[in-house]
């Protein structure tokens, strides 16, 4: 890479999150629609490779570029993306269950401790105030909402749904508290700078990631609450489509991976509901959402690979604005 490029941003863990989430969608879709059994392991394997590579690169960042790593972790917006480290690790733990249960359990244990400690530190700092209105973005969901929802799903996957319920409750009410704050900033402040607009993709995730958590802790029942969460997720997806021309004024950067978790979780929730008995239009809806997710994340992967080949994957080394 060129010498004027930064060390790897912590937000790049979102690439692993998107690949692992899509792999999970394929894992659920394969038996439902008799798809190729090779795709899910391939996507999950790719996600695990990116996750491991990011762990190494991020550790190196702290060893060789400590000032940059510390500045990122102290930044009012960029620091929220540090939550993607335990989120991706929890997804990796769930992906490993079928292949190496003991290793998966160890990763889960480390990630749970990390997500709780990091969440308390980041969200606790948020409560201390001093943040400017323009610094309130959808990234604020990551420490308190994404971490808790994924922790709840992971706990249920390891056979502890009651612990999962505790994490679900923490994520649910944090989401409800933060959403009005984020909407207030969007409605009453100046429009977001173009470089920040892709972060709005995170807005899709809470309802559908939370829905996946809910169906994990309730035994997979496609109950009314699960359908309500799917409905709100669909509403957010349409809203983001309406905003996409405005968001896309920013040329492609890896920040667009902010869409990937929600884009993959939306069909995952729909597929889970169909697999447990919802039929009719839900079957068509789940299939359409699944196809769209593959197209969207496939496009993200291709664009990211192009940046990598051009030597432009890492951002230009400029000081983080506060």
C-alpha positions in Angstrom: 0.0 0.0 0.0 1.1 3.6 -0.6 2.8 5.2 2.4 0.1 7.9 2.6 -2.6 5.3 3.5 -3.8 4.7 7.0 -3.5 1.5 9.0 -6.5 -0.7 8.6 -9.6 1.0 10.1 -11.6 -0.9 12.8 -14.7 -0.4 10.6 -13.3 -3.0 8.2 -14.5 -5.7 10.6 -17.8 -4.9 9.0 -16.6 -6.9 5.9 -16.3 -10.0 8.0 -19.7 -9.3 9.6 -21.4 -9.0 6.2 -19.8 -12.2 4.8 -20.6 -14.3 7.9 -24.2 -13.0 8.1 -24.7 -13.8 4.4 -23.2 -17.3 5.0 -25.7 -17.8 7.8 -28.6 -16.8 5.5 -27.3 -19.4 3.0 -27.1 -22.0 5.8 -30.8 -21.5 6.5 -31.9 -21.2 2.9 -30.1 -24.3 1.7 -32.4 -27.0 3.2 -35.5 -24.8 2.7 -35.0 -24.4 -1.1 -32.6 -27.3 -1.8 -29.8 -25.1 -2.8 -26.1 -26.0 -3.3 -24.6 -27.2 0.0 -21.2 -25.7 -1.0 -22.1 -22.0 -0.9 -22.8 -21.5 2.8 -19.5 -23.1 3.9 -17.6 -21.1 1.3 -19.1 -17.8 2.4 -18.6 -18.7 6.1 -15.0 -19.7 5.3 -14.4 -16.4 3.5 -15.9 -14.5 6.5 -13.7 -16.4 8.9 -10.6 -15.7 6.9 -11.4 -12.0 6.7 -12.2 -12.0 10.5 -8.8 -13.6 11.3 -7.0 -11.3 9.0 -8.6 -8.3 10.6 -7.7 -9.5 14.1 -4.1 -9.7 13.0 -4.1 -6.4 11.2 -5.9 -4.6 14.1 -3.5 -6.1 16.7 -0.6 -4.9 14.5 -2.2 -1.4 14.4 -2.1 -1.3 18.2 1.5 -2.4 18.2 2.9 -0.3 15.4 0.5 2.6 15.1 -0.7 3.0 18.7 -1.5 6.7 18.3 -3.8 6.1 15.3 -5.5 3.2 17.1 -6.0 5.3 20.2 -7.3 8.3 18.3 -9.8 6.1 16.5 -11.0 4.7 19.8 -11.4 8.1 21.2 -13.2 9.6 18.2 -17.0 10.3 18.8 -18.1 8.5 15.6 -15.3 6.1 14.6 -15.0 4.6 18.1 -18.5 3.0 17.7 -17.1 0.7 15.0 -14.8 -0.9 17.6 -18.0 -2.8 18.5 -17.6 -4.7 15.3 -14.7 -6.6 16.7 -16.7 -8.6 19.3 -19.8 -8.6 16.9 -17.7 -10.3 14.2 -16.2 -12.6 16.8 -19.6 -13.7 18.1 -20.7 -14.4 14.5 -17.4 -16.4 14.0 -18.2 -18.4 17.2 -21.6 -19.3 15.9 -20.1 -20.3 12.5 -17.6 -22.6 14.2 -20.1 -24.5 16.3 -20.6 -27.2 13.8 -16.9 -27.6 13.0 -15.0 -27.1 16.3 -17.4 -26.7 19.3 -14.7 -26.3 21.9 -12.9 -23.6 19.9 -16.3 -21.9 19.2 -17.1 -21.9 22.9 -13.7 -20.3 23.7 -14.2 -17.6 21.0 -17.7 -17.0 22.4 -16.4 -16.6 25.9 -13.8 -14.1 24.9 -16.2 -12.2 22.7 -18.8 -11.9 25.4 -16.4 -10.5 27.8 -15.0 -8.1 25.2 -18.5 -6.9 24.0 -19.7 -6.3 27.6 -16.5 -4.4 28.6 -16.4 -2.4 25.4 -20.1 -1.7 25.4 -20.0 -0.4 29.0 -17.0 1.8 28.1 -18.3 3.3 24.8 -22.0 3.6 25.8 -21.0 4.9 29.3 -19.0 7.6 27.6 -22.0 8.4 25.4 -24.1 9.0 28.6 -21.5 11.4 30.0 -22.5 13.9 27.3 -20.5 16.5 25.5 -21.2 15.2 22.0 -22.2 17.6 19.3 -25.5 16.9 17.5 -23.8 16.3 14.1 -21.8 13.5 15.8 -24.9 11.4 16.4 -25.1 8.8 13.7 -26.5 5.3 13.2 -23.0 4.0 14.3 -24.2 4.7 17.8 -26.3 1.5 17.5 -23.2 -0.7 17.4 -22.0 -0.7 21.0 -25.4 -1.0 22.8 -27.7 -2.6 20.2 -25.7 -4.7 17.8 -23.4 -6.2 20.4 -26.3 -7.2 22.7 -28.5 -8.6 20.0 -25.7 -10.7 18.5 -24.6 -11.8 22.0 -28.2 -12.9 22.6 -28.3 -14.9 19.4 -24.9 -16.5 20.2 -26.0 -17.4 23.7 -29.1 -19.1 22.4 -27.0 -20.9 19.8 -24.9 -22.4 22.5 -28.0 -23.6 24.4 -28.5 -20.7 26.8 -31.7 -19.0 25.6 -32.4 -17.4 29.0 -29.1 -15.6 29.0 -29.9 -14.7 25.4 -33.1 -13.1 26.6 -31.1 -10.8 29.0 -29.0 -9.6 26.1 -32.0 -9.2 23.9 -33.7 -6.9 26.5 -30.6 -4.8 26.7 -30.4 -4.4 23.0 -34.1 -3.8 22.5 -34.5 -0.9 24.8 -31.2 0.6 23.8 -32.4 0.5 20.2 -35.7 2.2 21.1 -33.9 4.9 23.1 -31.3 5.6 20.4 -33.6 5.6 17.4 -35.4 8.8 18.3 -32.1 10.5 19.1 -30.7 9.6 15.7 -33.9 10.6 13.9 -33.9 13.9 15.8 -30.4 14.7 14.6 -31.3 13.8 11.0 -34.5 16.0 11.0 -33.2 19.0 12.8 -29.5 19.4 11.9 -27.7 20.0 8.7 -27.6 17.1 6.2 -24.9 14.5 6.9 -21.7 15.1 5.0 -21.4 12.8 2.0 -18.6 10.8 3.5 -20.8 9.8 6.4 -23.9 9.0 4.6 -23.2 5.3 4.0 -23.3 4.8 7.8 -27.0 5.2 7.5 -27.0 1.6 6.2 -26.7 0.5 9.8 -30.3 1.8 10.3 -31.6 -1.4 8.6 -30.0 -3.7 11.1 -31.6 -3.3 14.5 -35.1 -4.5 13.7 -34.0 -7.6 11.7 -31.0 -8.5 13.7 -33.2 -8.2 16.8 -35.8 -10.3 15.1 -33.2 -13.0 14.5 -32.3 -12.9 18.1 -35.9 -13.1 19.2 -36.6 -16.2 17.1 -33.4 -17.7 18.5 -34.5 -17.4 22.1 -38.2 -18.2 21.6 -37.6 -21.6 19.9 -38.0 -20.3 16.4 -41.8 -19.5 16.7 -42.9 -17.1 13.9 -45.1 -15.2 16.4 -46.6 -11.8 16.1 -43.6 -10.0 17.6 -41.2 -11.6 15.1 -43.5 -10.5 12.2 -43.7 -7.0 13.6 -39.9 -6.8 13.6 -39.8 -8.1 10.1 -42.3 -5.4 9.1 -40.3 -2.6 10.5 -37.2 -4.0 8.9 -38.9 -4.0 5.5 -40.0 -0.4 6.1 -36.4 0.6 6.9 -35.2 -1.2 3.7 -37.6 0.7 1.5 -36.7 4.0 3.3 -33.0 3.3 2.6 -33.8 2.6 -1.1 -35.5 5.9 -1.3 -32.4 7.6 0.3 -29.9 5.6 -1.8 -29.4 8.3 -4.5 -28.7 10.8 -1.8 -26.4 8.4 0.1 -24.6 7.3 -3.1 -23.3 10.8 -3.9 -20.3 9.5 -1.9 -18.3 7.3 -4.4 -17.7 3.7 -3.3 -15.6 3.2 -0.2 -15.6 0.2 2.3 -17.9 2.3 4.5 -20.8 0.9 2.3 -20.3 -2.4 4.1 -22.4 -0.7 6.8 -25.4 -1.9 4.8 -24.3 -5.5 4.8 -25.4 -6.8 8.2 -28.9 -5.5 7.8 -29.1 -6.6 4.2 -28.1 -10.1 5.1 -30.2 -10.2 8.3 -33.4 -9.1 6.6 -33.8 -12.3 4.4 -32.4 -14.4 7.3 -35.3 -13.4 9.5 -37.8 -13.9 6.7 -36.3 -17.4 5.9 -36.5 -18.4 9.6 -40.2 -17.4 9.7 -40.9 -19.3 6.5 -39.0 -22.4 7.6 -41.1 -22.4 10.8 -44.5 -22.3 9.0 -45.3 -18.9 7.5 -46.4 -19.4 3.9 -48.1 -17.6 1.1 -46.6 -14.3 0.3 -43.9 -14.7 2.9 -42.3 -17.4 0.8 -42.0 -15.1 -2.2 -40.9 -12.2 0.0 -38.1 -14.3 1.6 -36.9 -15.5 -1.8 -36.8 -12.0 -3.2 -35.0 -10.6 -0.2 -32.5 -13.5 -0.3 -31.7 -12.8 -4.0 -31.4 -9.0 -3.3 -29.0 -9.6 -0.4 -26.8 -11.8 -2.5 -26.7 -9.2 -5.3 -26.0 -6.3 -2.9 -23.3 -8.0 -0.9 -21.8 -9.5 -4.1 -21.5 -6.0 -5.4 -19.9 -4.8 -2.2 -17.3 -7.6 -2.5 -16.5 -6.8 -6.2 -16.1 -3.1 -5.5 -13.9 -3.8 -2.5 -11.7 -6.1 -4.5 -11.4 -3.5 -7.2 -10.2 -1.0 -4.6 -7.7 -3.5 -3.2 -6.3 -4.2 -6.7 -6.0 -0.5 -7.3 -4.2 0.1 -4.0 -7.0 2.4 -2.8 -8.6 0.1 -0.2 -7.2 2.0 2.8 -8.2 5.6 3.2 -5.8 8.5 2.7 -3.9 9.3 5.9 -5.5 12.4 7.3 -6.1 13.3 10.9 -9.5 12.3 12.3 -11.8 15.2 12.7 -13.4 15.6 16.1 
